[in-house]
Amino acid sequence: QKEVEQNSGPLSVPEGAIASLNCTYSDRVSQSFFWYRQYSGKSPELIMSIYSNGDKEDGRFTAQLNKASQYVSLLIRDSQPSDSATYLCAVLNYGGSQGNLIFGKGTKLSVKP
Amino acid sequence: KAGVTQTPRYLIKTRGQQVTLSCSPISGHRSVSWYQQTPGQGLQFLFEYFSETQRNKGNFPGRFSGRQFSNSRSEMNVSTLELGDSALYLCASSLGTSASTDTQYFGPGTRLTVL
């Protein structure tokens, strides 16, 4: 059973701080990793994708991938109250001729003003 | 470019009934995937359609089925509804290439409540 693990939180950080969200995955051959943000009552919204080891930056967001440790993380710099949401880590799993996403249960982030 | 649309947004059904949900992908996207989201199990993959064919299937009972039309729109059907089928059903569209970089974009979801 391929699994994606996340700390469910809640993770509480003050406004302006760095929020660090972590994710581990079980399938060593996984190649594609995604972070989605989901506000309460809404659908997941793609924030970042990462495919190679190292860091990938997009605005206030940085995704980090370490395939040897089977570890993905998302850093949110200068956290804002509007960043308060559940963050879902997803790993692309290839079954058949097309992949499907395996999701972690999500980490709930709360940014306090 | 319009996003993924799903109808209806909310549904209330009773046990034993069946339900059909609809999803229209982003223009140009040929793959549609369906997911079920519940508080206990999180987001779980149901199935994926590409060019009117089911290419991939998750671990759900046969009561859950789907299809895709020539215009890439997809429908999902759940027969003999059970209380445990109450969930948010999400549709995601992608280009449908087999590349590892093919990204899925989610629709707003259909909230199904089974009484």
Boltz contact constraints between the chains, C-beta under 6 A:
constraints:
  - contact:
      token1: [A, 31]
      token2: [B, 100]
      max_distance: 6.0
  - contact:
      token1: [A, 32]
      token2: [B, 100]
      max_distance: 6.0
  - contact:
      token1: [A, 43]
      token2: [B, 90]
      max_distance: 6.0
  - contact:
      token1: [A, 43]
      token2: [B, 106]
      max_distance: 6.0
  - contact:
      token1: [A, 43]
      token2: [B, 108]
      max_distance: 6.0
  - contact:
      token1: [A, 43]
      token2: [B, 109]
      max_distance: 6.0
  - contact:
      token1: [A, 44]
      token2: [B, 106]
      max_distance: 6.0
  - contact:
      token1: [A, 49]
      token2: [B, 103]
      max_distance: 6.0
  - contact:
      token1: [A, 95]
      token2: [B, 56]
      max_distance: 6.0
  - contact:
      token1: [A, 96]
      token2: [B, 55]
      max_distance: 6.0
  - contact:
      token1: [A, 96]
      token2: [B, 56]
      max_distance: 6.0
  - contact:
      token1: [A, 97]
      token2: [B, 55]
      max_distance: 6.0
  - contact:
      token1: [A, 98]
      token2: [B, 48]
      max_distance: 6.0
  - contact:
      token1: [A, 98]
      token2: [B, 55]
      max_distance: 6.0
  - contact:
      token1: [A, 98]
      token2: [B, 56]
      max_distance: 6.0
  - contact:
      token1: [A, 100]
      token2: [B, 45]
      max_distance: 6.0
  - contact:
      token1: [A, 100]
      token2: [B, 48]
      max_distance: 6.0
  - contact:
      token1: [A, 100]
      token2: [B, 56]
      max_distance: 6.0
  - contact:
      token1: [A, 103]
      token2: [B, 42]
      max_distance: 6.0
  - contact:
      token1: [A, 103]
      token2: [B, 43]
      max_distance: 6.0
  - contact:
      token1: [A, 105]
      token2: [B, 42]
      max_distance: 6.0
